[in-house]
């Protein structure tokens, strides 16, 4: 695993952990193969990542290392001190805040994080028991027992008596000039006066010692000996009672030792989830899809360590996009030295390891990661002096293990397959090894310079070529993986560009097999053509995008125009409707008047004529006839098929308009500002007589 630098990722993760539990879990991070476990771990990372992104507080600000205290709690007769009880209280307080944080809404929003506390409960008696005995500073309270209260009251009184008596003695000795500069002190827990050394026998009492300079002696005055003895005795009583109370509290709390161990684990798990989320923030990591089968689909995937390094120097990092599935399981990457082949291989491998250990990774969220039962890695020089193995012998031993143990659930990584031996023989063995791994249906990534492997990848089902992009003009690697084409080593191109003697280059070319040289040259040209094609594709896509934008804008304009036409049509229809209503009301009024006159008039024929004229609208008929004559004098019927842009006449009302749209057997005719939808059979094509 160290070959892919997974240990560096674990170190970065451990640096974000607050407590020892999470740090140990980070240092021993393992790769898992059960989808449900991977799903849970990576979802916890994702949910905490969301909390950090959105600035939502989660109560993991206090994380203690309580493994020693919790072990003591399990031992019968053990004694925890006041400060240790305060640490346990803080643990219980943190758990209380966590349980309070997870209301019903948050349990639904963050189900993976809520699962950590789903199998336990919060016990409020733990804090109550500690608060009954210990104050916030870790001192045992006077109220912890009646005996302790009495002892401390007596001790307070005796100390006051001693203080007052001592002050009198100090004042007296000071007047006599017996005291040193410091006047008084404590020796062996007893109160003493500091007298000049030459006066130590003058002051009656117990000599407890002298200063280093021998100029000061420390004497316990005989008047205070009894009081000092009483104070000392009461202090011993207090100490014994405090120990008894703490031992009793330790015994009572030991009942909750398994629960407190669970609490400690819970805070450690949230500390670990927070560390994973903070690492994801550093790496701009995302939550990809997890599939329970052998599969790799990377979209804009970055090498996490290279990304962090480049970010510090404000340098760009080139992402990798790749798909390995049942139809194409093995990728053979070729290209020039220092072109990024090994980095690309490590990117794919390291990201797979991170996902299978429950970490978010710097990829596009549409990426999909399968689950592999085995990860096999062979990178770099593995020469062994201890076992007397050459580089190639060690390489073959690894390949032997790969071929014997690989299967359809294996993901392998081999850097420079076949290297370390004669190119022709090494290339032949490399081809056989790759064929064998392909037969085992294993997935993998291989880097190589061998031409025969590039040819083999192009014609073997399940194996595909990939090349690292190279700018031949500027002799600069592009660190970009190009799928589907093998890459050139650019050996002679690089030699020419750096100004190596042309005769030397020619001699080198003459030594190379013609077919091999032509193939490398062809790969060179193919790669450059591919880059040109990609440029053209990007230009075409940009043009398509612009055309699509223009099309949408045109649709918006047309829709706006159609909407305006509909509005005008509705207005016209409303106007016509209003005129018809007015006409019908007028007709009703006239008919009522005629009925009244009918009753009065003896000559009924006169009324009948009036009704006939009203009902059959002779005047309107005359107007229509007059309009028809006017149209006929201006336009001549041409006939023929109707096309957009033609002027047409309506057969029924003789109106003339322009065809603006054809819809099967119907046509939209614009008369003035008003479009009308009519049947094509009711129209006839006309031309102005001056144009005929």
C-alpha positions as CSV (number, residue, x, y, z in Angstrom):
1,X,0.0,0.0,0.0
2,X,3.0,2.3,0.7
3,X,3.8,2.2,-3.1
4,X,0.6,4.2,-3.7
5,X,1.4,6.5,-0.8
6,X,-1.7,5.5,1.1
7,X,0.3,6.0,4.3
8,X,0.6,9.7,3.6
9,X,-3.2,10.0,3.3
10,X,-3.5,8.3,6.7
11,X,-1.0,10.7,8.2
12,X,-3.0,13.7,6.9
13,X,-6.2,12.2,8.2
14,X,-4.6,11.6,11.7
15,X,-3.4,15.2,11.8
16,X,-7.1,16.3,11.7
17,X,-8.1,14.1,14.7
18,X,-8.5,15.6,18.1
19,X,-8.4,12.5,20.3
20,X,-6.3,9.4,20.5
21,X,-9.2,7.1,19.6
22,X,-9.6,8.8,16.2
23,X,-5.9,9.1,15.6
24,X,-5.4,5.4,16.2
25,X,-8.2,4.6,13.9
26,X,-6.7,6.9,11.2
27,X,-3.3,5.3,11.6
28,X,-4.7,1.8,11.2
29,X,-7.2,2.7,8.4
30,X,-8.1,-0.5,6.4
31,X,-9.5,-1.2,3.0
32,X,-12.9,-2.9,3.2
33,X,-14.8,-5.1,0.7
34,X,-18.3,-5.1,2.1
35,X,-20.5,-2.5,0.3
36,X,-22.8,-1.8,3.3
37,X,-19.7,-0.9,5.5
38,X,-18.1,1.2,2.8
39,X,-21.5,3.0,2.2
40,X,-21.9,3.8,5.9
41,X,-18.4,5.1,6.3
42,X,-18.4,7.2,3.2
43,X,-21.9,8.6,4.0
44,X,-20.7,9.6,7.4
45,X,-17.8,11.4,5.8
46,X,-20.2,13.1,3.3
47,X,-22.7,14.1,6.0
48,X,-20.1,15.7,8.2
49,X,-18.6,17.3,5.1
50,X,-22.0,18.9,4.5
51,X,-22.1,20.2,8.1
52,X,-18.7,21.9,7.6
53,X,-19.6,23.3,4.2
54,X,-22.8,24.8,5.6
55,X,-21.2,26.1,8.8
56,X,-23.5,24.0,11.0
57,X,-22.2,23.4,14.6
58,X,-21.9,19.8,15.8
59,X,-20.9,19.2,19.5
60,X,-17.5,17.5,19.0
61,X,-15.4,20.5,20.3
62,X,-14.3,18.6,23.5
63,X,-12.7,15.2,23.0
64,X,-10.8,13.6,25.8
65,X,-8.3,10.7,25.9
66,X,-10.0,8.7,28.7
67,X,-8.8,5.1,27.9
68,X,-6.7,5.0,31.1
69,X,-9.5,6.3,33.3
70,X,-12.1,4.0,31.8
71,X,-9.8,1.0,32.4
72,X,-9.3,2.0,36.0
73,X,-13.0,2.3,36.4
74,X,-13.4,-1.4,35.5
75,X,-10.9,-2.5,38.2
76,X,-12.4,-3.4,41.6
77,X,-11.2,-1.1,44.4
78,X,-9.6,1.4,42.1
79,X,-9.7,5.1,42.9
80,X,-10.2,8.0,40.5
81,X,-9.3,11.5,41.6
82,X,-11.5,14.6,41.3
83,X,-9.9,15.8,38.0
84,X,-10.5,12.4,36.4
85,X,-14.1,12.5,37.4
86,X,-14.4,16.0,35.8
87,X,-13.1,14.5,32.6
88,X,-15.7,11.7,32.8
89,X,-18.3,14.4,33.4
90,X,-17.3,16.3,30.3
91,X,-17.6,13.0,28.3
92,X,-21.2,12.6,29.6
93,X,-21.9,16.3,28.9
94,X,-20.7,15.9,25.3
95,X,-23.0,12.8,24.8
96,X,-25.9,14.8,26.3
97,X,-25.3,17.6,23.7
98,X,-25.0,15.1,20.9
99,X,-28.3,13.4,21.8
100,X,-30.0,16.8,22.1
101,X,-28.5,17.9,18.7
102,X,-30.1,14.9,16.9
103,X,-33.8,15.9,16.9
104,X,-36.2,14.1,14.6
105,X,-35.5,16.4,11.7
106,X,-31.7,16.0,11.9
107,X,-32.0,12.2,12.3
108,X,-33.7,12.2,8.9
109,X,-31.3,14.7,7.4
110,X,-28.1,12.9,8.7
111,X,-29.0,9.2,9.0
112,X,-25.5,7.9,8.7
113,X,-24.2,10.1,11.6
114,X,-27.3,9.3,13.7
115,X,-26.6,5.6,13.4
116,X,-23.5,6.0,15.6
117,X,-25.8,6.7,18.6
118,X,-28.7,4.5,17.5
119,X,-27.8,1.5,19.7
120,X,-27.3,3.4,23.0
121,X,-29.0,5.9,25.3
122,X,-28.1,8.9,27.4
123,X,-27.9,8.3,31.2
124,X,-28.3,11.5,33.2
125,X,-27.5,9.9,36.5
126,X,-23.8,9.9,35.6
127,X,-23.5,13.7,35.8
128,X,-25.8,13.8,38.8
129,X,-23.6,11.3,40.8
130,X,-20.4,13.3,40.0
131,X,-22.0,16.7,40.8
132,X,-23.1,15.3,44.1
133,X,-19.5,14.7,45.1
134,X,-17.1,16.9,43.1
135,X,-17.3,20.6,42.2
136,X,-16.3,22.1,38.8
137,X,-12.6,22.3,39.8
138,X,-12.4,18.7,40.8
139,X,-12.4,19.2,44.5
140,X,-14.6,17.0,46.7
141,X,-17.5,19.1,48.1
142,X,-18.1,19.7,51.9
143,X,-21.5,18.3,51.4
144,X,-20.2,14.9,50.0
145,X,-20.6,13.5,53.5
146,X,-21.5,14.7,57.1
147,X,-18.2,13.5,58.4
148,X,-16.3,15.5,55.8
149,X,-18.4,18.6,56.6
150,X,-17.5,18.3,60.4
151,X,-13.8,17.6,59.8
152,X,-13.5,20.7,57.6
153,X,-15.4,22.9,60.0
154,X,-13.1,21.8,62.9
155,X,-10.1,22.3,60.6
156,X,-11.2,25.8,59.7
157,X,-11.5,26.7,63.4
158,X,-8.2,25.2,64.4
159,X,-6.4,26.9,61.5
160,X,-7.9,30.2,62.6
161,X,-6.7,29.6,66.2
162,X,-3.2,28.7,64.9
163,X,-3.1,31.7,62.6
164,X,-4.0,34.1,65.5
165,X,-1.5,32.6,67.9
166,X,1.2,32.5,65.3
167,X,0.7,36.2,64.5
168,X,1.3,37.0,68.2
169,X,4.4,34.9,68.3
170,X,5.8,36.5,65.1
171,X,5.0,40.0,66.4
172,X,6.9,39.2,69.7
173,X,9.9,37.7,68.1
174,X,10.1,40.5,65.5
175,X,10.3,43.0,68.4
176,X,13.1,41.0,69.9
177,X,14.9,41.0,66.5
178,X,15.1,37.2,66.3
179,X,13.3,36.8,62.9
180,X,14.9,36.5,59.5
181,X,13.6,38.4,56.5
182,X,11.0,35.8,55.5
183,X,9.6,35.6,59.1
184,X,7.5,32.3,58.7
185,X,7.2,29.3,56.5
186,X,5.9,25.7,56.3
187,X,8.1,22.6,56.9
188,X,6.8,19.1,56.6
189,X,3.2,20.5,56.5
190,X,3.7,22.3,59.9
191,X,3.8,26.1,60.5
192,X,7.2,27.4,61.6
193,X,9.0,30.7,62.2
194,X,12.2,31.7,60.4
195,X,14.7,32.9,63.0
196,X,18.3,34.0,62.6
197,X,20.6,31.0,63.0
198,X,22.3,32.4,66.1
199,X,18.9,32.7,67.8
200,X,17.7,29.2,67.1
201,X,18.3,28.0,70.7
202,X,16.8,31.2,72.2
203,X,13.4,30.4,70.7
204,X,11.8,27.5,72.5
205,X,10.3,24.8,70.2
206,X,11.2,22.1,67.6
207,X,14.0,22.8,65.1
208,X,12.8,21.5,61.7
209,X,15.8,22.5,59.6
210,X,18.0,25.3,58.2
211,X,18.4,27.2,55.0
212,X,21.1,26.3,52.5
213,X,23.1,29.3,53.6
214,X,22.9,28.2,57.2
215,X,21.8,31.8,58.1
216,X,18.2,30.9,58.8
217,X,16.7,28.3,61.1
218,X,13.1,27.0,61.0
219,X,11.6,26.5,64.4
220,X,8.1,25.4,65.4
221,X,7.3,27.4,68.6
222,X,6.4,25.3,71.6
223,X,3.1,27.3,72.1
224,X,1.9,26.1,68.6
225,X,2.9,22.4,68.8
226,X,-0.4,21.2,70.2
227,X,-2.4,23.2,67.7
228,X,-0.2,22.1,64.8
229,X,-0.7,18.5,65.9
230,X,-4.4,19.0,65.9
231,X,-4.4,20.6,62.5
232,X,-2.2,17.9,61.1
233,X,-4.5,15.2,62.5
234,X,-7.6,16.9,61.1
235,X,-5.9,17.2,57.7
236,X,-5.1,13.4,57.8
237,X,-8.8,12.8,58.7
238,X,-9.9,15.0,55.8
239,X,-7.6,13.1,53.4
240,X,-8.9,9.7,54.5
241,X,-12.5,10.8,54.2
242,X,-11.9,12.3,50.7
243,X,-10.3,9.1,49.6
244,X,-13.2,7.1,51.0
245,X,-15.7,9.3,49.2
246,X,-13.8,9.1,45.9
247,X,-13.4,5.3,46.1
248,X,-17.1,5.0,46.8
249,X,-18.0,7.2,43.8
250,X,-15.6,5.1,41.7
251,X,-17.4,2.0,42.7
252,X,-20.8,3.5,42.0
253,X,-19.7,4.7,38.6
254,X,-18.1,1.4,37.7
255,X,-21.6,0.1,37.2
256,X,-21.8,2.4,34.2
257,X,-18.3,1.5,32.9
258,X,-19.5,-0.3,29.8
259,X,-21.8,2.6,28.9
260,X,-19.0,5.1,29.5
261,X,-16.8,3.0,27.2
262,X,-19.5,3.3,24.5
263,X,-19.7,7.0,25.1
264,X,-15.9,7.3,24.6
265,X,-16.2,5.3,21.4
266,X,-19.1,7.5,20.1
267,X,-17.1,10.7,20.6
268,X,-14.1,9.0,18.9
269,X,-16.3,8.0,16.0
270,X,-17.6,11.6,15.5
271,X,-14.0,12.9,15.9
272,X,-13.0,10.5,13.1
273,X,-15.9,11.5,10.9
274,X,-15.0,15.2,11.4
275,X,-11.4,14.4,10.5
276,X,-12.5,12.7,7.3
277,X,-14.7,15.7,6.4
278,X,-11.9,18.2,7.1
279,X,-9.5,16.2,4.9
280,X,-12.3,16.3,2.2
281,X,-12.4,20.1,2.5
282,X,-8.7,20.3,2.0
283,X,-8.9,18.1,-1.2
284,X,-12.1,19.5,-2.6
285,X,-13.4,16.0,-2.4
286,X,-16.8,14.7,-3.4
287,X,-19.2,11.8,-2.7
288,X,-19.1,9.4,-5.8
289,X,-21.4,6.5,-6.5
290,X,-20.4,3.0,-5.1
291,X,-21.3,-0.1,-7.1
292,X,-21.0,-3.6,-5.8
293,X,-19.1,-5.0,-8.7
294,X,-15.8,-4.7,-10.5
295,X,-16.0,-1.3,-12.2
296,X,-14.0,2.0,-12.6
297,X,-15.6,5.2,-13.9
298,X,-13.5,8.3,-13.1
299,X,-14.6,11.7,-14.2
300,X,-12.2,14.6,-13.6
301,X,-10.3,12.6,-10.9
302,X,-7.2,14.2,-9.2
303,X,-4.3,12.7,-7.4
304,X,-5.1,13.9,-3.8
305,X,-1.5,14.4,-2.7
306,X,-0.4,16.1,-5.9
307,X,-3.5,18.3,-5.7
308,X,-2.6,19.5,-2.2
309,X,1.0,20.1,-3.2
310,X,0.1,22.1,-6.3
311,X,-2.6,24.1,-4.5
312,X,0.1,25.3,-2.1
313,X,2.1,26.6,-5.0
314,X,-0.9,27.8,-7.0
315,X,-0.1,25.3,-9.7
316,X,-2.7,23.6,-11.9
317,X,-3.4,19.9,-11.6
318,X,-4.5,17.9,-14.6
319,X,-7.4,15.5,-13.9
320,X,-7.9,11.9,-15.2
321,X,-11.1,10.6,-16.8
322,X,-11.3,6.8,-17.4
323,X,-13.7,3.9,-17.6
324,X,-12.9,0.3,-17.0
325,X,-15.8,-2.2,-17.3
326,X,-16.5,-5.7,-18.5
327,X,-15.7,-4.9,-22.2
328,X,-12.5,-3.0,-21.4
329,X,-10.8,-4.2,-18.2
330,X,-7.1,-3.4,-18.7
331,X,-5.6,-0.1,-19.6
332,X,-2.0,0.0,-21.1
333,X,-0.6,3.5,-20.7
334,X,2.4,4.5,-22.9
335,X,4.2,7.7,-23.7
336,X,7.4,9.6,-22.9
337,X,9.3,9.5,-19.7
338,X,8.3,12.0,-17.1
339,X,5.0,12.4,-18.9
340,X,2.7,11.3,-16.0
341,X,2.2,7.6,-16.7
342,X,3.1,6.5,-13.1
343,X,1.2,9.5,-11.6
344,X,-1.9,8.5,-13.6
345,X,-1.6,4.9,-12.4
346,X,-1.1,6.0,-8.8
347,X,-4.1,8.4,-9.1
348,X,-6.4,5.5,-10.0
349,X,-5.1,3.2,-7.4
350,X,-5.0,5.6,-4.5
351,X,-8.5,6.9,-5.1
352,X,-9.8,3.3,-5.2
353,X,-8.1,2.6,-1.8
354,X,-9.5,5.8,-0.3
355,X,-13.0,5.0,-1.4
356,X,-12.8,1.4,-0.1
357,X,-11.6,2.8,3.3
358,X,-14.6,5.2,3.5
359,X,-13.0,8.5,2.4
360,X,-14.3,11.1,0.1
361,X,-12.2,11.7,-3.0
362,X,-11.3,14.6,-5.4
363,X,-13.5,13.5,-8.4
364,X,-16.6,14.8,-10.1
365,X,-19.7,13.5,-8.2
366,X,-20.8,11.6,-11.3
367,X,-17.8,9.2,-10.9
368,X,-18.6,5.6,-10.0
369,X,-16.3,3.2,-8.0
370,X,-16.7,-0.5,-8.0
371,X,-15.6,-2.7,-5.1
372,X,-12.6,-5.0,-5.6
373,X,-11.7,-7.9,-3.3
374,X,-8.0,-7.7,-4.1
375,X,-5.7,-4.7,-4.9
376,X,-2.3,-5.8,-6.4
377,X,0.4,-3.3,-6.8
378,X,3.9,-3.4,-8.3
379,X,5.6,-0.1,-8.7
380,X,9.3,0.9,-8.8
381,X,12.6,-0.9,-8.3
382,X,12.2,-3.9,-6.0
383,X,15.7,-5.3,-6.2
384,X,16.5,-7.3,-3.0
385,X,20.1,-7.7,-1.7
386,X,18.9,-9.8,1.2
387,X,17.3,-12.5,-0.9
388,X,19.9,-12.1,-3.8
389,X,17.2,-11.1,-6.3
390,X,17.8,-8.9,-9.3
391,X,15.3,-6.3,-10.3
392,X,13.9,-8.5,-13.0
393,X,13.8,-11.6,-10.8
394,X,11.8,-9.7,-8.2
395,X,9.6,-8.3,-10.9
396,X,8.9,-11.9,-12.2
397,X,8.1,-13.1,-8.7
398,X,5.5,-10.4,-8.3
399,X,4.0,-11.3,-11.7
400,X,3.9,-14.9,-10.8
401,X,1.9,-14.1,-7.7
402,X,-0.4,-11.8,-9.7
403,X,-1.1,-14.5,-12.4
404,X,-1.7,-17.2,-9.8
405,X,-4.1,-15.2,-7.5
406,X,-5.8,-12.7,-9.8
407,X,-9.6,-13.1,-10.6
408,X,-12.5,-11.0,-11.8
409,X,-12.6,-9.1,-8.5
410,X,-8.9,-8.0,-8.7
411,X,-7.6,-4.6,-9.5
412,X,-3.9,-4.6,-10.3
413,X,-1.3,-1.9,-11.0
414,X,2.0,-2.6,-12.7
415,X,4.5,0.1,-13.5
416,X,6.8,-0.6,-16.5
417,X,5.6,-4.2,-17.1
418,X,8.6,-6.3,-18.3
419,X,11.3,-3.8,-17.4
420,X,14.7,-4.9,-16.2
421,X,15.5,-7.4,-18.9
422,X,16.4,-7.6,-22.6
423,X,13.8,-5.5,-24.4
424,X,12.8,-8.2,-26.8
425,X,12.7,-11.0,-24.2
426,X,11.2,-8.7,-21.6
427,X,8.6,-7.5,-24.1
428,X,7.6,-11.1,-24.9
429,X,7.2,-12.1,-21.2
430,X,5.2,-8.9,-20.6
431,X,2.8,-9.8,-23.4
432,X,2.3,-13.3,-22.0
433,X,1.7,-11.9,-18.5
434,X,-0.8,-9.4,-19.8
435,X,-2.6,-12.1,-21.8
436,X,-2.8,-14.3,-18.7
437,X,-4.2,-11.5,-16.5
438,X,-6.8,-10.8,-19.2
439,X,-7.8,-14.4,-19.2
440,X,-8.4,-14.2,-15.5
441,X,-10.8,-11.3,-16.2
442,X,-8.8,-9.1,-13.8
443,X,-9.0,-5.3,-14.0
444,X,-5.8,-3.3,-14.1
445,X,-3.6,-0.4,-15.2
446,X,-0.2,-1.1,-16.8
447,X,2.5,1.4,-17.9
448,X,5.0,0.4,-20.6
449,X,7.4,1.5,-23.3
450,X,7.2,-1.8,-25.2
451,X,5.8,-1.4,-28.7
452,X,4.6,-5.0,-28.8
453,X,2.3,-4.3,-25.8
454,X,0.9,-1.3,-27.5
455,X,0.1,-3.4,-30.6
456,X,-1.3,-6.2,-28.5
457,X,-3.6,-3.8,-26.6
458,X,-4.9,-2.5,-29.9
459,X,-6.1,-5.9,-31.1
460,X,-6.9,-7.9,-27.9
461,X,-10.5,-7.8,-26.6
462,X,-10.7,-6.4,-23.0
463,X,-7.4,-4.4,-23.3
464,X,-7.2,-0.8,-24.4
465,X,-4.5,1.7,-25.2
466,X,-3.9,5.0,-23.5
467,X,-1.3,7.7,-24.1
468,X,0.0,10.6,-22.1
469,X,-0.2,13.8,-24.1
470,X,3.0,15.5,-25.1
471,X,3.6,18.9,-26.7
472,X,6.2,18.0,-29.3
473,X,6.7,21.6,-30.3
474,X,7.7,22.8,-26.8
475,X,9.0,19.4,-25.6
476,X,6.7,19.6,-22.6
477,X,4.5,16.8,-21.1
478,X,0.8,17.7,-20.8
479,X,0.1,15.1,-18.1
480,X,-3.2,14.3,-19.8
481,X,-4.5,10.8,-20.4
482,X,-5.8,10.2,-24.0
483,X,-7.8,7.0,-24.2
484,X,-7.9,4.7,-27.3
485,X,-4.5,5.4,-28.9
486,X,-1.0,4.3,-27.9
487,X,1.7,6.9,-27.2
488,X,5.1,7.5,-28.7
489,X,8.2,7.7,-26.6
490,X,9.3,10.7,-28.7
491,X,12.9,9.5,-28.3
492,X,14.3,11.0,-31.6
493,X,12.0,14.0,-31.5
494,X,13.3,15.0,-28.0
495,X,16.9,14.4,-29.2
496,X,16.4,16.7,-32.2
497,X,14.8,19.4,-30.2
498,X,17.5,19.6,-27.6
499,X,20.1,20.0,-30.4
500,X,21.9,16.6,-30.2
501,X,24.3,16.1,-33.2
502,X,22.3,15.0,-36.2
503,X,24.9,12.4,-37.1
504,X,24.5,10.8,-33.7
505,X,20.7,10.7,-34.1
506,X,21.1,9.2,-37.6
507,X,23.4,6.5,-36.3
508,X,21.0,5.7,-33.5
509,X,18.1,5.4,-36.0
510,X,20.2,3.1,-38.2
511,X,20.7,0.8,-35.2
512,X,16.9,0.6,-34.6
513,X,14.8,-1.9,-36.5
514,X,13.0,-0.2,-39.4
515,X,9.6,-1.5,-38.5
516,X,10.0,-0.4,-34.9
517,X,11.1,3.1,-35.9
518,X,8.2,3.4,-38.4
519,X,5.8,2.3,-35.8
520,X,7.1,4.8,-33.2
521,X,6.9,7.5,-35.8
522,X,3.4,6.5,-36.7
523,X,2.4,6.7,-33.0
524,X,4.0,10.1,-32.8
525,X,2.0,11.4,-35.8
526,X,-1.2,9.7,-34.6
527,X,-1.0,11.3,-31.2
528,X,-0.4,14.8,-32.8
529,X,-3.3,14.2,-35.2
530,X,-5.5,13.2,-32.2
531,X,-4.6,16.4,-30.5
532,X,-5.5,18.4,-33.6
533,X,-8.8,16.4,-33.8
534,X,-9.6,17.2,-30.2
535,X,-9.0,20.9,-30.9
536,X,-11.4,20.8,-33.8
537,X,-14.0,18.8,-31.8
538,X,-13.8,21.5,-29.1
539,X,-14.3,24.2,-31.7
540,X,-17.3,22.3,-33.2
541,X,-18.8,21.8,-29.7
542,X,-18.4,25.5,-29.0
543,X,-20.1,26.4,-32.3
544,X,-22.9,23.9,-31.6
545,X,-23.3,25.5,-28.2
546,X,-23.5,29.0,-29.8
547,X,-26.0,27.7,-32.4
548,X,-28.1,26.2,-29.7
549,X,-28.0,29.5,-27.8
550,X,-29.1,31.4,-31.0
551,X,-31.8,28.8,-31.7
552,X,-33.3,29.3,-28.2
553,X,-33.1,33.1,-28.5
554,X,-34.9,32.8,-31.9
555,X,-37.6,30.6,-30.4
556,X,-38.1,33.1,-27.6
557,X,-38.5,35.9,-30.3
558,X,-41.0,33.7,-32.3
559,X,-42.9,32.8,-29.2
560,X,-43.1,36.4,-28.2
561,X,-44.4,37.3,-31.7
562,X,-46.9,34.5,-31.7
563,X,-48.1,35.6,-28.3
564,X,-48.5,39.2,-29.6
565,X,-50.5,37.9,-32.6
566,X,-52.7,35.9,-30.2
567,X,-53.3,39.0,-28.1
568,X,-54.2,41.0,-31.2
569,X,-56.5,38.3,-32.4
570,X,-58.3,38.2,-29.1
571,X,-58.7,41.9,-29.1
572,X,-60.2,41.8,-32.6
573,X,-62.5,39.0,-31.6
574,X,-63.6,40.9,-28.6
575,X,-64.3,44.0,-30.7
576,X,-66.3,41.9,-33.2
577,X,-68.2,40.3,-30.3
578,X,-69.0,43.7,-28.8
579,X,-70.3,44.9,-32.2
580,X,-72.5,41.9,-32.7
581,X,-74.0,42.3,-29.2
582,X,-74.7,45.9,-29.9
583,X,-76.2,44.9,-33.3
584,X,-78.4,42.2,-31.7
585,X,-79.7,44.6,-29.0
586,X,-80.5,47.2,-31.7
587,X,-82.3,44.4,-33.7
588,X,-84.3,43.4,-30.6
589,X,-85.3,47.0,-30.0
590,X,-86.4,47.5,-33.7
591,X,-88.4,44.3,-33.7
592,X,-90.2,45.2,-30.5
593,X,-91.1,48.6,-32.1
594,X,-92.3,46.8,-35.3
595,X,-94.6,44.5,-33.2
596,X,-96.1,47.6,-31.6
597,X,-96.7,49.2,-35.0
598,X,-98.1,45.9,-36.3
599,X,-100.8,46.0,-33.8
600,X,-101.6,49.6,-34.7
601,X,-101.2,49.6,-38.5
602,X,-103.9,48.4,-40.7
603,X,-101.7,48.0,-43.7
604,X,-99.6,45.0,-42.7
605,X,-97.7,44.8,-46.0
606,X,-95.7,48.0,-45.1
607,X,-94.6,46.4,-41.8
608,X,-93.7,43.2,-43.5
609,X,-91.4,45.1,-45.9
610,X,-89.7,46.8,-43.0
611,X,-89.1,43.4,-41.3
612,X,-87.8,41.9,-44.5
613,X,-85.3,44.7,-44.9
614,X,-84.2,44.5,-41.3
615,X,-83.8,40.7,-41.2
616,X,-82.1,40.2,-44.6
617,X,-79.8,43.3,-44.3
618,X,-80.1,44.5,-47.9
619,X,-77.8,47.4,-47.2
620,X,-75.1,45.0,-45.9
621,X,-75.5,42.8,-48.9
622,X,-75.1,45.8,-51.1
623,X,-72.0,46.8,-49.1
624,X,-70.5,43.3,-49.6
625,X,-71.3,43.4,-53.3
626,X,-69.7,46.8,-53.6
627,X,-66.6,45.6,-51.7
628,X,-66.3,42.5,-54.0
629,X,-66.5,44.8,-57.1
630,X,-63.7,47.0,-55.6
631,X,-61.5,43.9,-54.9
632,X,-62.1,42.5,-58.4
633,X,-61.2,45.8,-60.0
634,X,-57.8,45.8,-58.1
635,X,-56.9,42.1,-58.1
636,X,-57.0,39.4,-60.6
637,X,-57.3,35.7,-59.7
638,X,-54.2,33.7,-60.7
639,X,-55.0,30.3,-59.1
640,X,-52.5,27.4,-58.6
641,X,-50.9,26.0,-55.4
642,X,-50.7,28.3,-52.4
643,X,-47.3,29.2,-51.1
644,X,-46.0,31.3,-48.1
645,X,-45.8,34.9,-49.2
646,X,-48.7,34.6,-51.8
647,X,-51.5,37.2,-51.8
648,X,-54.8,35.4,-51.6
649,X,-58.5,36.3,-51.6
650,X,-61.1,34.7,-49.4
651,X,-63.9,33.3,-51.5
652,X,-66.6,34.0,-48.9
653,X,-66.0,37.7,-47.9
654,X,-63.6,38.8,-50.7
655,X,-60.9,40.0,-48.2
656,X,-57.3,39.9,-49.4
657,X,-54.3,39.0,-47.3
658,X,-50.8,37.5,-47.3
659,X,-50.1,33.8,-46.5
660,X,-47.6,33.7,-43.5
661,X,-47.8,30.0,-42.6
662,X,-49.1,26.7,-44.1
663,X,-50.4,23.9,-41.8
664,X,-51.5,21.0,-44.0
665,X,-54.9,21.8,-45.5
666,X,-55.1,25.1,-43.6
667,X,-53.3,28.4,-44.0
668,X,-52.6,31.4,-41.7
669,X,-53.4,34.6,-43.6
670,X,-52.4,38.0,-42.3
671,X,-55.1,40.6,-43.1
672,X,-53.9,44.0,-41.8
673,X,-52.4,43.2,-38.4
674,X,-54.8,40.3,-37.8
675,X,-53.7,36.6,-38.6
676,X,-56.6,34.3,-39.5
677,X,-56.6,30.5,-39.8
678,X,-58.7,29.4,-42.8
679,X,-59.0,26.3,-45.0
680,X,-56.8,26.5,-48.1
681,X,-59.8,25.5,-50.4
682,X,-61.5,28.7,-49.4
683,X,-58.6,30.8,-50.8
684,X,-57.5,31.7,-54.3
685,X,-54.2,33.2,-55.3
686,X,-54.4,36.7,-56.7
687,X,-52.1,39.3,-58.1
688,X,-52.5,43.1,-58.4
689,X,-53.7,43.8,-61.9
690,X,-50.8,46.2,-62.5
691,X,-48.4,43.3,-61.9
692,X,-50.2,40.9,-64.2
